[in-house]
Amino acid sequence: MLGAGVRFGAESISQGEVISMQDAFTGQLYAVHNGERNWGRGPIVILVSVVLATAATAVRADDKPVEKVARRVGVGTVGEAAPADGRHVLAPAIDLAKASRDATRKANDYTATFIKRERFRRHVVDQSMEIKFRQAPLSVYCKFVDPHAGREVIFVDGQNKGQLLVHEDGLRALAGTLSFPLNHPDVMRENHYPINQFGMVAMVDAVIAQWEQEMKFSETEVAYFPSAKFGDIDCQMYQTTHPAPRSNFKFHKTCLYVEQKTKLPLRVEQFDFPLRDGQDPPLVEQYNYINVKCNVGLTDRDFDPRNKDYNF
């Protein structure tokens, strides 16, 4: 649970300011994870709950945003502050997103700490987990840290009858290994997307598809932060905002953080439209990849429930 008064997710950005309580605790988590991981049966020592409850330091961008706004009515119309080449104001953001996708595709596999928040109609899901990911065949292993510490999940495209394998935590572990269709209601109760849409490439792909669709319309404001921070990591960040609710726009505000050095997409945030003027936009989705290590040489054994280091 979040501590009283702790904000999770980015606030509205103004005057060159990027405020994110998530950044505060991810910075601490990053420090915790500088050491070796323990993928085995022993405990993984990550004080996620404590950090969530005590994080109170805002992280700010050092530079002011380069703002570009599309205001005029009409499909594909660009506004007064559009790029000099006459392209849509979203074009530079899409360029960065595609460059990030290309860089991520060069990683055959990676390990990371994955932290997410997703808002559903009646509840909010906060989860952190250690993950192993392989591009081809698409393979995912997750070991939950908080909540459900010890829960393990495996998915390999083309194996296990196309289903998700789950080993639960606590007393529920007595049920043994469970198999679920990817879109099973029990699975989707905690996830906006099925596991075959998991990973950094899929995450940035969704943003690209969204922005390309939004290029057909006006009423898009774009702010570019060339020196944003995600914890202690130097990033480029694009924030896109739609001032008023329209059927054309799924989200009010989107933020994409791309690491300067590696070009990996480390964070995506999606916000809904405020219900009334002056209200903060509610966070709908937030996905964070921390301590990413690429091309570590993952093998079939890392995605095999018979692996003796796992508890399936």
Secondary structure as UniProt FT lines:
FT   TURN            4..5
FT   TURN            15..16
FT   HELIX           21..32
FT   TURN            33..34
FT   HELIX           48..54
FT   STRAND          66..70
FT   TURN            75..76
FT   TURN            80..81
FT   TURN            84..85
FT   TURN            89..90
FT   HELIX           91..105
FT   STRAND          109..119
FT   STRAND          124..134
FT   TURN            135..138
FT   STRAND          139..146
FT   TURN            149..150
FT   STRAND          152..156
FT   TURN            157..158
FT   HELIX           160..162
FT   STRAND          164..167
FT   HELIX           170..175
FT   STRAND          177..180
FT   TURN            182..183
FT   HELIX           185..188
FT   TURN            189..190
FT   HELIX           195..197
FT   HELIX           200..214
FT   TURN            215..216
FT   STRAND          220..230
FT   TURN            231..232
FT   STRAND          233..241
FT   TURN            247..248
FT   STRAND          253..259
FT   TURN            260..262
FT   STRAND          265..271
FT   TURN            277..278
FT   STRAND          283..294
FT   HELIX           300..303
FT   TURN            305..306
FT   TURN            308..309
//
